[in-house]
Amino acid sequence: MNLFGNIIWLVFGGFMIAMEYLISSIVLMITIIGIPFGLQSLKLASLAFWPFGREAVVTSRADGCLSLLMNIIWLLVGGIWIALTHVFWGIVLSITIIGIPFGKQHFKLAGVALSPFGRDIIYKN
């Protein structure tokens, strides 16, 4: 079922979202200061490319203050707008019964877009 959901996701907009994240990560990695943010954008791109069967979990590593500071900078610079876009599409897609799984994926992406630092993407069964 995850494979079928991911294929439909890619055809109906998931590929475009993943490409946007991928292009933004390349642009962010042009400067040395933007490399950590580019890596987080790559994390979002991988989750946006194949979201069914995967989830973002908070890591148990001790990133502490640095992770918090980077999440605040991410949120202020653009994370809030990315998350709001995902929430908008999640609401729009959840209007129909067929779109509910895709809306749930957008809500998942919105949560990761708010604070990507200190999270890992894992496969769930």
C-alpha positions as CSV (number, residue, x, y, z in Angstrom):
1,M,0.0,0.0,0.0
2,N,2.9,2.4,0.7
3,L,4.3,1.9,-2.8
4,F,0.9,2.6,-4.4
5,G,0.5,5.7,-2.2
6,N,4.0,7.0,-3.0
7,I,3.5,6.5,-6.7
8,I,0.2,8.5,-6.6
9,W,1.9,11.1,-4.4
10,L,4.7,11.6,-7.0
11,V,2.3,11.9,-9.9
12,F,0.0,14.4,-8.2
13,G,2.4,17.0,-6.9
14,G,4.9,15.2,-4.7
15,F,7.6,15.2,-7.3
16,M,7.2,19.0,-7.7
17,I,7.5,19.5,-3.9
18,A,10.6,17.3,-3.7
19,M,12.2,19.2,-6.6
20,E,11.5,22.6,-4.9
21,Y,13.2,21.3,-1.7
22,L,16.1,19.9,-3.8
23,I,16.7,23.1,-5.7
24,S,16.4,25.2,-2.5
25,S,19.0,22.9,-0.8
26,I,21.4,23.4,-3.7
27,V,21.0,27.2,-3.5
28,L,21.4,27.1,0.3
29,M,24.6,25.1,0.0
30,I,26.3,27.7,-2.2
31,T,27.5,29.5,0.9
32,I,29.2,28.0,3.8
33,I,26.7,29.5,6.3
34,G,23.8,27.9,4.4
35,I,25.2,24.3,4.4
36,P,23.3,23.2,7.6
37,F,20.1,24.6,6.3
38,G,20.7,23.0,2.9
39,L,21.2,19.7,4.6
40,Q,17.8,20.1,6.4
41,S,16.2,21.0,3.1
42,L,17.6,17.8,1.6
43,K,16.0,15.9,4.5
44,L,12.7,17.5,3.7
45,A,13.2,16.7,0.0
46,S,13.8,13.0,0.7
47,L,10.6,12.9,2.9
48,A,8.6,14.8,0.3
49,F,9.8,12.5,-2.4
50,W,8.7,9.2,-0.7
51,P,6.5,10.1,2.4
52,F,4.4,7.0,2.8
53,G,6.0,4.4,5.2
54,R,8.4,7.0,6.6
55,E,8.2,9.3,9.6
56,A,10.3,12.0,11.2
57,V,11.3,11.3,14.8
58,V,13.1,13.5,17.3
59,T,16.6,12.2,17.8
60,S,18.0,11.2,21.1
61,R,21.3,12.8,20.4
62,A,22.3,15.7,22.6
63,D,22.2,18.5,20.0
64,G,20.8,20.9,22.7
65,C,21.1,24.6,22.2
66,L,22.6,24.5,18.7
67,S,19.6,22.5,17.4
68,L,17.2,24.9,19.1
69,L,19.0,28.0,17.8
70,M,19.1,26.6,14.2
71,N,15.4,25.8,14.4
72,I,14.6,29.3,15.5
73,I,16.6,30.8,12.6
74,W,15.0,28.3,10.2
75,L,11.5,29.2,11.5
76,L,12.1,33.0,11.2
77,V,13.8,32.9,7.8
78,G,11.3,30.6,5.9
79,G,10.2,27.6,7.9
80,I,6.9,29.2,8.9
81,W,5.9,29.9,5.3
82,I,6.8,26.4,4.2
83,A,4.8,24.9,7.0
84,L,1.8,27.1,6.3
85,T,1.9,26.0,2.6
86,H,1.8,22.4,3.7
87,V,-1.0,23.1,6.1
88,F,-3.0,24.8,3.3
89,W,-2.5,21.9,0.9
90,G,-3.3,19.4,3.8
91,I,-6.6,21.2,4.4
92,V,-7.4,21.4,0.7
93,L,-6.6,17.7,0.1
94,S,-8.5,16.6,3.2
95,I,-11.8,17.9,1.9
96,T,-12.3,14.7,-0.1
97,I,-12.1,11.2,1.2
98,I,-9.6,10.2,-1.5
99,G,-7.3,13.1,-0.6
100,I,-7.2,12.4,3.2
101,P,-4.0,10.3,3.1
102,F,-2.2,12.9,1.0
103,G,-3.5,15.7,3.3
104,K,-2.0,13.7,6.3
105,Q,1.3,13.6,4.5
106,H,1.3,17.4,4.1
107,F,0.5,17.8,7.8
108,K,3.5,15.5,8.5
109,L,5.7,17.6,6.2
110,A,4.4,20.8,7.9
111,G,5.6,19.5,11.3
112,V,9.0,18.7,10.0
113,A,9.2,22.0,8.1
114,L,8.7,23.9,11.4
115,S,11.7,22.3,13.1
116,P,13.8,20.1,11.0
117,F,17.0,20.2,13.2
118,G,17.2,17.4,15.6
119,R,14.9,15.0,13.7
120,D,15.7,11.9,11.7
121,I,13.7,10.2,9.0
122,I,13.1,6.6,9.7
123,Y,11.2,3.8,7.9
124,K,8.1,2.5,9.8
125,N,6.5,-0.8,9.3
